[in-house]
Amino acid sequence: MRNRLLACTRFDWSRISPAVFGALFQAVMEPRERRQIGAHYTSERDILKVIGPLFLDELKEDLTKAGNDRRKLQVLHERMGKMKLLDPACGCGNFLVISYRELRLLELEILKRLFKRSETQKLTDIATILRLDVDQMYGIEIEEWPARIAEVAMWLMDHQMNQLVGEEFGEYLVRLPLKKSPHIVPGNALRIDWNEVLTATDCTHVLGNPPFVGSKYQSAEQRKELSDVAQGIANSGLLDYVTAWYLKAADYIQGTTIKVAFVSTNSITQGEQVGVLWPEMLEKRGVTIFFAHRTFSWESEARGKAHVHVVIVGFALQTPRSRLLFDYETLKSEPTVEAVSNIGPYLVAGPNVTIANRSRPLSNVPEIGIGNKPIDDGNYLFTDEEKLVFVKAEPQSKGLFRRWYGSWEFINRQPRWCLLVSNTSPSELRAMPLVMERIQAVRKFRSASKSAPTRELAKQPTRFHVENFPTNSYLLIPEVSSERRRFIPMGFMSPKVICSNLVKLMPGATLFHFGILSSSMHMAWVRQVSGRLKSDYRYSAKLVYNNYPWPTDASDAKRLAVKEAAQAVLDAREAHPEATLADLYDPLSMPANLAKAHAKLDRAVDRCYRSQPFVSERNRVEFLFNLYQQLTAPLLAAPATRRRRRPQTPDAES
């Protein structure tokens, strides 16, 4: 330890950013503790993505416009001196440290334009021309140690910036003794009033990276904190922990010009959470999204970093100069930016539309439902080996077995067997003692349940809790599928096959339906609207399928082209009988003929929507949301016709 300490003293620390302390602190935390409190420290790259559109780009633009105009430079300088930033989940202060550094560098450029070295040499104290100091930075941090680290990191950054000023103007500048301090308050940001830390009338910007804790992984205390913040919001139990910061920030900025930007998991702009959070934010609290980074891979400078996909959302109450949408061709690529007229809650250019659960399909297409839910403790399900052993011991049961598919079994082409006894006569069942043992085990399992409906179901142990047996061919849609796949593998099944409740069934499906659902157009909708199981797609009937806007006026020729292309996809699959659907749809091993068939299908489906091609997934999503809005908009009332007054006759006048 002594040798390492001595080595540290020989190292030149002057070029090391104090922001490194956050990563160091995360590295020494227990992984379980870090995961529970959502303590993830953001890289400088991602911090700059936040503060750029939030305030830095505008300041730089104003500096460019000011040129060497002393009055404009002084106005800009004074404005920066009045800025006050609040990070209500500041950790070790990375956001505040980097923000302060960038502001000080901008201030230095202003000073270089305002003063020449000869002019500053006449000053007795160069510090008098500075307007920025650490006391403009405010933070709230639930843990004591990170709060203290944040203070030290801020002072170190201030010292580094003072050295730069001194080097530029030829005077050693050091602020000792320390007269001003950053305002880092230890406390629970969801329990304290932010105005007690920094009054909203004095604050100019709120920023940060609130904790990443999903709705299903929150502690009882975190769930209570979120519930208290989201009082009166229906279905708030679906929300991630981070949304509490969004709601508190929206309340905090009421009646002000404060701008806010947070890094968050992309789950708050996908699936059911959108319909819960964003109507509250956009409609009831009146915020406007003025910039957003669509989904990208989050980067951390610490070991044991979280592997998550994130978004950045900037919002305020006032109408912005412009609305900027940053998009990524791949999760790790550099973003492209586009000025748009409006940014909706799914972070696409378009209206503020949210998708809610719908009981029936929006378009004229067959309804889909779930498969069979046995609630049998596994007594009716068998592997190939288990079935062989069972039939050998009880040969009469052979005709009762049917193939059984869930999402995993279908995608990996490893079906199990289901012992279907619901349509077997009592006399036949009693002649098969091993089958009766299974039925008895199911009855006993259901009777012991804490659920009253399940205990009631014990009275009919030969029946499933949910039964769905199509009489004709049907389309199977896996409920859960890996996000790595460009398409969710779907397929037609024989009515002899039984499916579990982990898939969706579409009786009466045609090749046209299969083609649309297997297209990039539909998958763009799925990626934006569906919920997630961890990071995998979770396909739902009420949210995803029932709301999907199908083509409204595709001609017979265009529909035929989709059917032919859909059949070509099925044929391409059958050309690889040894491969599972997991193999065929892995982006690294997808065979060329299948990729080509899907590309042809995409072109056919696209033409059902419009003649010009879609250039990107975002382009598809924006089109679909606009179409959704058209299909769901209430019919406009016809304008009232003005009744013409009848000309009065002379007799009437008299």
C-alpha positions as CSV (number, residue, x, y, z in Angstrom):
1,M,0.0,0.0,0.0
2,R,2.8,2.4,0.9
3,N,4.5,1.7,-2.5
4,R,1.3,2.4,-4.4
5,L,0.7,5.6,-2.5
6,L,4.2,6.8,-3.3
7,A,3.6,5.9,-7.0
8,C,0.5,8.0,-6.9
9,T,2.4,11.0,-5.7
10,R,4.8,10.7,-8.6
11,F,2.0,10.7,-11.1
12,D,1.0,13.9,-12.9
13,W,-2.7,14.3,-11.8
14,S,-3.1,17.7,-13.4
15,R,-4.5,16.2,-16.7
16,I,-6.9,13.8,-15.0
17,S,-10.5,14.9,-15.0
18,P,-12.0,15.0,-11.5
19,A,-15.1,13.3,-13.0
20,V,-13.1,10.0,-12.7
21,F,-14.0,9.9,-9.0
22,G,-17.5,8.8,-9.9
23,A,-16.2,5.8,-11.8
24,L,-13.8,4.9,-9.1
25,F,-16.5,5.0,-6.4
26,Q,-18.8,2.8,-8.5
27,A,-15.9,0.3,-8.9
28,V,-15.5,-0.3,-5.2
29,M,-19.3,-0.6,-4.5
30,E,-20.8,-4.1,-4.1
31,P,-22.6,-5.0,-7.4
32,R,-25.8,-5.9,-5.6
33,E,-25.9,-2.6,-3.7
34,R,-25.1,-0.6,-6.9
35,R,-27.9,-2.4,-8.7
36,Q,-30.5,-1.9,-5.9
37,I,-29.9,1.9,-5.7
38,G,-29.5,2.3,-9.4
39,A,-26.0,3.8,-8.9
40,H,-24.6,4.1,-12.4
41,Y,-22.1,6.8,-13.3
42,T,-22.3,8.4,-16.7
43,S,-19.4,8.8,-19.1
44,E,-18.2,12.2,-20.3
45,R,-19.3,11.3,-23.8
46,D,-22.9,10.9,-22.6
47,I,-22.8,13.9,-20.3
48,L,-21.9,16.1,-23.2
49,K,-24.9,14.7,-25.1
50,V,-27.1,16.0,-22.3
51,I,-25.5,19.5,-21.7
52,G,-24.9,20.3,-25.4
53,P,-28.6,20.7,-26.4
54,L,-29.6,21.7,-22.8
55,F,-27.5,24.9,-22.6
56,L,-24.0,24.6,-24.0
57,D,-24.8,24.7,-27.8
58,E,-26.9,27.7,-27.3
59,L,-24.2,29.5,-25.4
60,K,-21.6,28.7,-28.0
61,E,-24.0,29.9,-30.7
62,D,-24.5,33.2,-28.9
63,L,-20.7,33.5,-28.4
64,T,-20.2,33.1,-32.2
65,K,-22.9,35.7,-32.9
66,A,-21.3,38.1,-30.4
67,G,-17.9,37.9,-32.2
68,N,-15.7,40.7,-30.6
69,D,-18.6,43.0,-29.7
70,R,-17.8,43.9,-26.1
71,R,-21.3,44.7,-25.1
72,K,-22.7,41.4,-26.3
73,L,-19.8,39.5,-24.8
74,Q,-20.4,41.2,-21.4
75,V,-24.1,40.4,-21.6
76,L,-23.4,36.8,-22.3
77,H,-20.8,36.7,-19.5
78,E,-23.2,38.1,-17.0
79,R,-25.9,35.7,-18.1
80,M,-23.6,32.7,-17.5
81,G,-22.7,34.1,-14.1
82,K,-26.4,33.9,-13.1
83,M,-26.8,30.3,-14.3
84,K,-27.6,27.8,-11.5
85,L,-27.7,24.0,-12.2
86,L,-29.4,21.3,-10.2
87,D,-28.7,17.6,-10.4
88,P,-31.3,15.9,-8.2
89,A,-29.5,12.5,-8.4
90,C,-25.9,13.7,-8.6
91,G,-23.9,10.8,-7.3
92,C,-20.3,11.8,-7.3
93,G,-21.1,14.9,-9.3
94,N,-20.0,14.0,-12.8
95,F,-22.7,16.0,-14.5
96,L,-22.0,19.1,-12.4
97,V,-18.2,18.7,-12.8
98,I,-18.3,18.4,-16.6
99,S,-20.9,21.2,-16.9
100,Y,-18.8,23.5,-14.7
101,R,-15.7,22.7,-16.8
102,E,-17.4,23.5,-20.1
103,L,-18.9,26.7,-18.7
104,R,-15.5,27.8,-17.4
105,L,-13.8,27.0,-20.8
106,L,-16.5,29.2,-22.4
107,E,-15.9,31.9,-19.9
108,L,-12.2,31.8,-20.7
109,E,-12.9,32.3,-24.4
110,I,-15.1,35.3,-23.5
111,L,-12.3,36.8,-21.3
112,K,-9.7,36.3,-24.1
113,R,-11.9,38.4,-26.4
114,L,-12.7,41.0,-23.8
115,F,-9.2,41.5,-22.3
116,K,-5.7,41.4,-23.6
117,R,-2.9,40.1,-21.4
118,S,-1.6,43.7,-21.0
119,E,-5.0,44.8,-19.7
120,T,-5.3,42.0,-17.1
121,Q,-1.8,42.7,-15.8
122,K,-3.1,46.1,-14.5
123,L,-5.6,44.2,-12.4
124,T,-4.6,43.6,-8.7
125,D,-6.7,40.5,-8.6
126,I,-7.6,38.6,-11.8
127,A,-10.3,36.8,-10.0
128,T,-12.4,40.0,-10.1
129,I,-13.1,39.5,-13.8
130,L,-14.5,36.0,-13.3
131,R,-18.2,35.5,-13.0
132,L,-18.4,31.7,-12.6
133,D,-17.8,29.8,-9.4
134,V,-18.6,26.5,-7.8
135,D,-21.5,27.8,-5.8
136,Q,-23.6,27.8,-9.0
137,M,-23.7,24.0,-8.8
138,Y,-26.4,22.3,-6.7
139,G,-26.9,18.6,-6.2
140,I,-29.0,16.1,-4.2
141,E,-27.4,12.7,-3.3
142,I,-28.9,10.0,-1.1
143,E,-25.5,8.6,0.0
144,E,-23.1,10.6,2.2
145,W,-19.8,9.5,0.6
146,P,-20.7,10.4,-3.0
147,A,-22.0,13.8,-1.9
148,R,-18.6,14.6,-0.2
149,I,-16.7,13.2,-3.3
150,A,-18.8,15.5,-5.5
151,E,-17.7,18.5,-3.4
152,V,-14.1,17.6,-3.7
153,A,-14.3,16.9,-7.4
154,M,-15.9,20.4,-7.9
155,W,-13.1,22.1,-6.1
156,L,-10.5,20.2,-8.0
157,M,-12.1,21.2,-11.3
158,D,-12.3,24.8,-10.1
159,H,-8.6,24.6,-9.4
160,Q,-7.8,23.2,-12.8
161,M,-9.8,25.9,-14.5
162,N,-8.2,28.6,-12.4
163,Q,-4.8,27.4,-13.6
164,L,-5.9,27.7,-17.2
165,V,-7.0,31.3,-16.6
166,G,-3.6,32.0,-14.9
167,E,-1.7,30.5,-17.8
168,E,-3.6,32.6,-20.3
169,F,-3.2,35.9,-18.5
170,G,0.1,35.4,-16.8
171,E,-1.0,35.4,-13.2
172,Y,-1.1,32.5,-10.7
173,L,-4.8,32.2,-9.7
174,V,-5.8,30.2,-6.7
175,R,-9.0,30.5,-4.7
176,L,-7.6,29.9,-1.2
177,P,-8.9,29.9,1.4
178,L,-12.1,28.3,-0.1
179,K,-14.8,30.9,0.3
180,K,-17.5,29.3,-1.9
181,S,-18.7,25.8,-2.0
182,P,-20.9,23.7,-4.3
183,H,-24.3,23.0,-2.7
184,I,-24.4,19.2,-2.5
185,V,-27.2,18.1,-0.1
186,P,-27.2,14.6,1.3
187,G,-30.8,13.4,1.1
188,N,-33.5,11.5,-0.7
189,A,-34.5,13.6,-3.7
190,L,-38.0,12.0,-3.8
191,R,-38.6,12.9,-0.2
192,I,-37.3,16.5,0.1
193,D,-38.6,19.6,-1.6
194,W,-36.1,20.7,-4.3
195,N,-36.9,24.3,-3.5
196,E,-35.2,23.8,-0.2
197,V,-32.0,23.1,-2.1
198,L,-32.4,25.6,-4.8
199,T,-35.6,27.7,-5.3
200,A,-37.1,27.2,-8.7
201,T,-37.1,30.9,-9.4
202,D,-33.3,30.9,-9.2
203,C,-32.7,27.7,-11.0
204,T,-31.9,27.7,-14.8
205,H,-31.3,24.0,-15.6
206,V,-32.0,20.6,-14.1
207,L,-30.0,17.6,-15.4
208,G,-28.7,14.2,-14.4
209,N,-28.9,10.5,-14.6
210,P,-31.5,9.3,-12.1
211,P,-31.4,5.7,-10.9
212,F,-32.1,2.9,-13.3
213,V,-34.5,0.5,-11.4
214,G,-37.3,-1.2,-13.3
215,S,-40.8,-1.5,-12.0
216,K,-40.3,-5.2,-11.1
217,Y,-37.0,-4.7,-9.3
218,Q,-37.8,-1.9,-6.9
219,S,-37.6,-2.3,-3.2
220,A,-40.7,-1.8,-1.1
221,E,-39.3,1.6,-0.1
222,Q,-38.6,2.7,-3.6
223,R,-42.1,1.5,-4.7
224,K,-43.6,3.7,-1.9
225,E,-41.5,6.7,-2.9
226,L,-42.6,6.4,-6.6
227,S,-46.2,5.9,-5.5
228,D,-46.1,9.1,-3.3
229,V,-44.7,11.2,-6.2
230,A,-47.2,9.7,-8.7
231,Q,-50.3,10.2,-6.5
232,G,-53.5,10.0,-8.5
233,I,-51.8,8.6,-11.7
234,A,-53.6,5.4,-12.8
235,N,-51.4,2.4,-13.3
236,S,-48.4,4.1,-11.8
237,G,-47.2,0.6,-10.6
238,L,-46.0,0.0,-14.2
239,L,-43.5,2.9,-14.0
240,D,-39.8,2.6,-13.6
241,Y,-38.2,4.4,-10.6
242,V,-36.6,7.0,-12.8
243,T,-40.0,8.4,-13.8
244,A,-40.4,9.9,-10.3
245,W,-37.7,12.4,-11.2
246,Y,-39.5,13.3,-14.4
247,L,-42.7,14.0,-12.5
248,K,-41.0,15.9,-9.7
249,A,-39.0,17.9,-12.2
250,A,-42.2,18.8,-14.1
251,D,-43.8,20.0,-10.9
252,Y,-40.7,21.9,-9.9
253,I,-40.4,23.9,-13.1
254,Q,-44.1,25.1,-13.2
255,G,-44.2,28.9,-13.8
256,T,-40.5,29.1,-14.7
257,T,-38.2,29.0,-17.8
258,I,-36.1,26.1,-16.4
259,K,-34.9,23.5,-18.9
260,V,-34.5,19.9,-17.9
261,A,-32.7,16.9,-19.4
262,F,-32.3,13.4,-18.0
263,V,-30.6,10.2,-19.1
264,S,-33.0,7.3,-18.7
265,T,-33.5,3.7,-19.7
266,N,-35.4,3.6,-23.0
267,S,-38.2,1.7,-21.3
268,I,-40.0,5.0,-20.4
269,T,-40.5,5.7,-24.2
270,Q,-41.7,2.1,-25.0
271,G,-44.6,-0.1,-24.1
272,E,-47.2,0.5,-21.4
273,Q,-45.2,3.1,-19.5
274,V,-45.6,5.7,-22.3
275,G,-49.4,5.8,-21.8
276,V,-49.0,6.2,-18.1
277,L,-46.2,8.8,-17.9
278,W,-46.4,11.0,-20.9
279,P,-50.0,12.1,-20.8
280,E,-49.2,13.4,-17.3
281,M,-46.1,15.2,-18.5
282,L,-47.3,16.6,-21.8
283,E,-51.0,17.3,-21.1
284,K,-51.5,17.8,-17.4
285,R,-48.1,19.4,-16.6
286,G,-47.8,21.1,-19.9
287,V,-44.1,20.2,-20.8
288,T,-42.7,20.2,-24.2
289,I,-39.9,17.9,-25.4
290,F,-37.4,20.2,-27.0
291,F,-34.6,17.7,-27.7
292,A,-34.2,13.9,-27.5
293,H,-31.6,11.2,-28.2
294,R,-33.3,8.1,-29.4
295,T,-32.1,4.7,-28.1
296,F,-28.3,4.2,-27.8
297,S,-26.0,2.0,-25.8
298,W,-25.2,3.6,-22.4
299,E,-21.5,4.0,-21.7
300,S,-19.8,3.9,-18.3
301,E,-16.2,4.5,-17.3
302,A,-16.5,2.1,-14.4
303,R,-16.0,-1.7,-14.2
304,G,-19.2,-3.7,-13.7
305,K,-21.1,-1.2,-15.8
306,A,-24.8,-1.8,-16.6
307,H,-25.5,-3.1,-20.1
308,V,-28.6,-1.0,-20.8
309,H,-30.1,1.0,-23.7
310,V,-30.9,4.6,-22.8
311,V,-32.5,7.7,-24.1
312,I,-32.0,11.4,-23.3
313,V,-35.0,13.6,-23.0
314,G,-34.9,17.4,-22.7
315,F,-38.1,19.2,-21.7
316,A,-39.4,22.5,-20.6
317,L,-42.6,24.6,-20.4
318,Q,-41.8,27.3,-22.9
319,T,-41.8,26.9,-26.7
320,P,-38.2,26.2,-27.7
321,R,-36.1,27.8,-30.4
322,S,-36.1,24.5,-32.2
323,R,-36.8,20.8,-31.5
324,L,-33.8,18.6,-32.1
325,L,-34.1,14.8,-32.6
326,F,-30.9,12.8,-32.4
327,D,-31.1,9.3,-34.1
328,Y,-28.7,6.4,-34.2
329,E,-28.3,4.1,-37.2
330,T,-26.9,1.5,-34.8
331,L,-26.9,1.5,-31.0
332,K,-23.2,2.4,-30.9
333,S,-22.9,4.7,-33.9
334,E,-22.6,8.5,-33.8
335,P,-26.0,10.2,-33.9
336,T,-27.5,12.3,-36.7
337,V,-29.5,15.3,-35.8
338,E,-32.6,16.7,-37.4
339,A,-34.8,19.8,-36.5
340,V,-38.4,18.7,-36.3
341,S,-41.7,20.4,-35.7
342,N,-42.6,18.2,-32.7
343,I,-41.2,15.3,-30.7
344,G,-43.7,12.8,-29.4
345,P,-43.5,10.6,-26.3
346,Y,-42.1,7.7,-28.4
347,L,-39.2,10.1,-29.4
348,V,-40.3,10.3,-33.0
349,A,-41.2,13.3,-35.0
350,G,-44.9,13.6,-34.9
351,P,-47.9,14.3,-32.7
352,N,-48.1,13.7,-28.9
353,V,-49.9,10.4,-29.4
354,T,-49.8,7.7,-26.7
355,I,-50.8,4.1,-27.4
356,A,-53.2,2.6,-24.8
357,N,-54.5,-1.0,-24.5
358,R,-57.3,-1.6,-27.0
359,S,-59.8,-4.5,-26.6
360,R,-60.3,-5.1,-30.4
361,P,-58.1,-4.5,-33.4
362,L,-58.0,-1.0,-34.8
363,S,-58.1,-2.4,-38.4
364,N,-60.4,-5.0,-40.0
365,V,-58.2,-8.1,-39.2
366,P,-58.7,-11.3,-37.2
367,E,-58.5,-11.0,-33.4
368,I,-55.6,-12.8,-31.6
369,G,-55.7,-14.5,-28.2
370,I,-53.4,-16.4,-25.9
371,G,-52.8,-20.1,-26.0
372,N,-53.6,-22.6,-23.2
373,K,-52.8,-22.1,-19.6
374,P,-52.9,-25.5,-17.7
375,I,-52.0,-24.5,-14.1
376,D,-51.0,-28.1,-13.7
377,D,-47.6,-27.9,-11.9
378,G,-46.2,-29.6,-15.0
379,N,-48.2,-32.8,-14.6
380,Y,-49.6,-32.7,-18.1
381,L,-46.4,-31.7,-19.9
382,F,-43.7,-34.2,-21.1
383,T,-40.4,-34.2,-22.9
384,D,-39.9,-36.8,-25.6
385,E,-38.2,-39.2,-23.2
386,E,-40.8,-38.7,-20.5
387,K,-43.6,-39.4,-22.9
388,L,-41.9,-42.7,-24.2
389,V,-41.6,-43.9,-20.6
390,F,-45.1,-43.0,-19.7
391,V,-46.7,-44.6,-22.9
392,K,-44.6,-47.7,-22.3
393,A,-46.0,-48.0,-18.8
394,E,-49.6,-47.1,-19.9
395,P,-50.0,-47.9,-23.7
396,Q,-53.7,-46.7,-23.7
397,S,-52.6,-43.1,-23.1
398,K,-50.7,-42.9,-26.5
399,G,-53.7,-41.3,-28.3
400,L,-54.1,-38.6,-25.6
401,F,-50.7,-36.9,-26.3
402,R,-50.5,-33.8,-28.5
403,R,-47.6,-31.7,-29.5
404,W,-47.1,-28.6,-27.2
405,Y,-45.5,-25.3,-28.2
406,G,-44.6,-22.2,-26.2
407,S,-42.4,-19.4,-27.5
408,W,-39.1,-21.2,-26.7
409,E,-40.3,-24.5,-28.0
410,F,-41.4,-23.0,-31.3
411,I,-38.3,-20.8,-31.9
412,N,-36.0,-23.6,-31.0
413,R,-38.1,-26.3,-32.7
414,Q,-38.1,-28.5,-29.6
415,P,-41.8,-29.1,-28.9
416,R,-42.9,-30.9,-25.8
417,W,-45.9,-33.2,-25.4
418,C,-49.2,-32.4,-23.6
419,L,-51.4,-35.0,-22.1
420,L,-54.9,-33.8,-23.1
421,V,-57.6,-35.5,-21.0
422,S,-60.4,-32.9,-21.1
423,N,-62.4,-34.7,-23.9
424,T,-61.8,-38.3,-22.6
425,S,-64.7,-40.2,-21.1
426,P,-64.6,-41.0,-17.4
427,S,-64.6,-44.7,-18.1
428,E,-61.6,-44.4,-20.3
429,L,-59.7,-42.3,-17.7
430,R,-60.4,-44.7,-14.9
431,A,-59.0,-47.5,-17.1
432,M,-55.6,-45.6,-17.0
433,P,-54.3,-45.5,-13.4
434,L,-51.2,-43.5,-14.3
435,V,-53.3,-40.8,-16.1
436,M,-55.6,-40.7,-13.0
437,E,-52.5,-40.1,-10.8
438,R,-51.6,-37.1,-12.9
439,I,-55.2,-35.8,-12.7
440,Q,-55.1,-36.3,-8.9
441,A,-51.8,-34.4,-8.7
442,V,-53.3,-31.5,-10.6
443,R,-56.3,-31.4,-8.3
444,K,-54.1,-31.4,-5.2
445,F,-51.8,-28.7,-6.6
446,R,-54.7,-26.4,-7.4
447,S,-56.5,-27.0,-4.1
448,A,-53.4,-25.8,-2.2
449,S,-53.2,-22.5,-4.1
450,K,-53.6,-19.2,-2.4
451,S,-55.7,-18.0,-5.3
452,A,-59.4,-18.5,-4.9
453,P,-60.1,-19.0,-8.7
454,T,-57.4,-21.6,-8.8
455,R,-58.9,-23.5,-5.9
456,E,-62.2,-23.4,-7.6
457,L,-60.6,-24.8,-10.7
458,A,-59.5,-27.8,-8.7
459,K,-63.1,-29.0,-9.1
460,Q,-62.4,-29.6,-12.8
461,P,-58.8,-31.0,-12.8
462,T,-59.1,-32.3,-16.4
463,R,-59.7,-28.8,-17.8
464,F,-57.1,-26.0,-18.3
465,H,-57.5,-22.6,-16.7
466,V,-57.5,-21.1,-20.2
467,E,-58.3,-23.2,-23.3
468,N,-57.9,-22.2,-26.9
469,F,-58.1,-25.0,-29.4
470,P,-58.5,-23.6,-33.0
471,T,-60.4,-26.0,-35.3
472,N,-58.4,-24.9,-38.4
473,S,-54.8,-23.8,-39.2
474,Y,-53.7,-20.8,-37.2
475,L,-50.8,-18.4,-37.0
476,L,-48.5,-18.7,-33.9
477,I,-46.8,-15.5,-32.7
478,P,-44.2,-15.9,-29.9
479,E,-44.9,-13.6,-27.0
480,V,-41.2,-13.3,-26.1
481,S,-38.5,-13.0,-28.7
482,S,-34.9,-11.8,-28.6
483,E,-34.3,-8.1,-29.4
484,R,-31.3,-9.2,-31.5
485,R,-33.6,-10.6,-34.2
486,R,-34.8,-8.3,-37.0
487,F,-38.0,-10.2,-37.1
488,I,-40.1,-12.1,-34.7
489,P,-40.3,-15.7,-36.1
490,M,-43.9,-16.6,-36.7
491,G,-45.5,-19.6,-38.3
492,F,-48.6,-21.5,-39.3
493,M,-49.7,-24.4,-37.1
494,S,-52.0,-27.4,-37.5
495,P,-55.1,-27.6,-35.3
496,K,-53.7,-30.8,-33.9
497,V,-50.9,-28.8,-32.2
498,I,-51.6,-27.3,-28.7
499,C,-50.0,-24.0,-27.8
500,S,-49.2,-22.6,-24.3
501,N,-50.2,-19.2,-22.9
502,L,-46.7,-17.9,-23.8
503,V,-47.7,-17.5,-27.5
504,K,-50.4,-15.6,-29.3
505,L,-52.8,-17.5,-31.7
506,M,-54.4,-15.9,-34.7
507,P,-57.1,-18.2,-36.1
508,G,-58.1,-17.5,-39.7
509,A,-54.8,-16.0,-40.6
510,T,-53.8,-15.8,-44.2
511,L,-50.5,-15.3,-46.0
512,F,-51.3,-11.6,-46.2
513,H,-51.6,-11.4,-42.4
514,F,-48.4,-13.4,-42.0
515,G,-46.6,-11.2,-44.5
516,I,-47.5,-7.9,-42.8
517,L,-46.7,-9.2,-39.3
518,S,-43.3,-10.6,-40.6
519,S,-42.3,-7.3,-42.2
520,S,-39.9,-4.5,-41.2
521,M,-42.9,-2.2,-41.1
522,H,-44.6,-4.2,-38.4
523,M,-41.3,-4.7,-36.5
524,A,-40.7,-1.0,-36.4
525,W,-44.0,-0.7,-34.6
526,V,-43.1,-3.6,-32.3
527,R,-39.8,-2.1,-31.3
528,Q,-41.4,1.2,-30.5
529,V,-44.6,0.1,-28.8
530,S,-44.1,-3.3,-27.2
531,G,-43.0,-3.8,-23.7
532,R,-39.9,-5.7,-22.7
533,L,-39.1,-8.8,-20.7
534,K,-35.6,-7.8,-19.7
535,S,-34.5,-6.6,-23.1
536,D,-36.5,-9.1,-25.2
537,Y,-39.6,-8.1,-27.1
538,R,-42.9,-8.8,-25.3
539,Y,-45.6,-9.1,-27.9
540,S,-49.1,-8.2,-26.6
541,A,-52.5,-8.3,-28.2
542,K,-54.0,-5.2,-26.6
543,L,-51.1,-2.9,-26.9
544,V,-49.1,-4.0,-30.0
545,Y,-51.4,-6.0,-32.3
546,N,-54.8,-4.3,-31.7
547,N,-53.3,-0.8,-32.2
548,Y,-51.2,-1.6,-35.3
549,P,-52.4,0.5,-38.3
550,W,-52.7,-2.0,-41.2
551,P,-52.7,-0.8,-44.8
552,T,-56.0,1.0,-45.5
553,D,-56.3,0.9,-49.2
554,A,-54.0,-1.7,-50.6
555,S,-55.1,-3.0,-54.0
556,D,-55.7,-6.6,-54.8
557,A,-52.5,-6.7,-56.8
558,K,-50.5,-5.3,-53.9
559,R,-52.0,-7.8,-51.5
560,L,-51.2,-10.6,-53.9
561,A,-47.6,-9.4,-54.0
562,V,-47.5,-9.6,-50.2
563,K,-48.9,-13.1,-50.2
564,E,-46.4,-14.4,-52.8
565,A,-43.5,-12.8,-50.9
566,A,-44.7,-14.3,-47.6
567,Q,-44.9,-17.7,-49.1
568,A,-41.3,-17.2,-50.4
569,V,-40.2,-16.5,-46.8
570,L,-41.8,-19.8,-45.6
571,D,-40.2,-21.6,-48.6
572,A,-36.8,-20.2,-47.7
573,R,-37.1,-21.5,-44.1
574,E,-38.1,-24.9,-45.3
575,A,-34.9,-25.0,-47.4
576,H,-33.0,-25.4,-44.1
577,P,-34.8,-28.2,-42.3
578,E,-31.9,-28.8,-40.0
579,A,-31.9,-25.3,-38.6
580,T,-34.1,-23.9,-35.8
581,L,-35.8,-20.6,-36.1
582,A,-33.3,-19.3,-33.6
583,D,-30.6,-20.2,-36.1
584,L,-32.4,-18.8,-39.1
585,Y,-33.2,-15.4,-37.5
586,D,-29.9,-14.9,-35.7
587,P,-28.5,-11.7,-37.4
588,L,-25.1,-13.4,-37.7
589,S,-26.2,-16.7,-39.2
590,M,-29.4,-15.8,-41.1
591,P,-29.0,-17.6,-44.5
592,A,-28.8,-15.4,-47.6
593,N,-32.0,-16.8,-49.3
594,L,-34.1,-16.0,-46.2
595,A,-32.6,-12.5,-45.9
596,K,-33.4,-12.0,-49.6
597,A,-36.9,-13.3,-49.2
598,H,-37.6,-10.9,-46.3
599,A,-36.2,-8.0,-48.3
600,K,-38.6,-8.7,-51.1
601,L,-41.4,-9.0,-48.5
602,D,-40.5,-5.6,-47.1
603,R,-40.8,-4.0,-50.5
604,A,-44.2,-5.6,-51.1
605,V,-45.5,-4.5,-47.7
606,D,-44.1,-1.0,-48.0
607,R,-45.9,-0.5,-51.3
608,C,-49.2,-1.3,-49.5
609,Y,-48.6,1.8,-47.4
610,R,-47.1,4.2,-50.0
611,S,-45.3,4.2,-53.3
612,Q,-42.0,5.8,-52.1
613,P,-39.7,3.7,-50.1
614,F,-39.0,4.1,-46.3
615,V,-35.4,5.2,-45.8
616,S,-35.1,4.3,-42.1
617,E,-36.9,2.7,-39.2
618,R,-37.6,6.1,-37.7
619,N,-39.2,7.0,-41.1
620,R,-41.5,4.0,-40.8
621,V,-42.4,4.7,-37.2
622,E,-43.3,8.3,-37.9
623,F,-45.5,7.2,-40.8
624,L,-47.2,4.6,-38.7
625,F,-47.9,7.1,-35.9
626,N,-49.4,9.6,-38.3
627,L,-51.6,6.8,-39.8
628,Y,-52.6,5.7,-36.3
629,Q,-53.6,9.3,-35.5
630,Q,-55.7,9.4,-38.7
631,L,-57.5,6.1,-37.9
632,T,-58.2,7.0,-34.3
633,A,-59.1,10.7,-34.6
634,P,-62.8,11.3,-33.9
635,L,-64.9,12.3,-36.9
636,L,-65.0,16.0,-37.1
637,A,-68.4,17.5,-36.7
638,A,-69.6,19.1,-39.9
639,P,-69.5,22.9,-39.6
640,A,-72.9,24.4,-38.7
641,T,-74.6,26.1,-41.6
642,R,-75.8,29.6,-40.9
643,R,-79.5,29.9,-41.3
644,R,-80.4,32.7,-43.8
645,R,-82.9,35.2,-42.4
646,R,-86.0,35.4,-44.5
647,P,-86.5,39.0,-45.8
648,Q,-89.2,40.7,-43.9
649,T,-92.3,41.8,-45.9
650,P,-93.8,45.3,-45.5
651,D,-96.7,43.7,-43.8
652,A,-94.5,42.2,-41.2
653,E,-92.7,45.5,-40.6
654,S,-96.0,47.2,-39.9
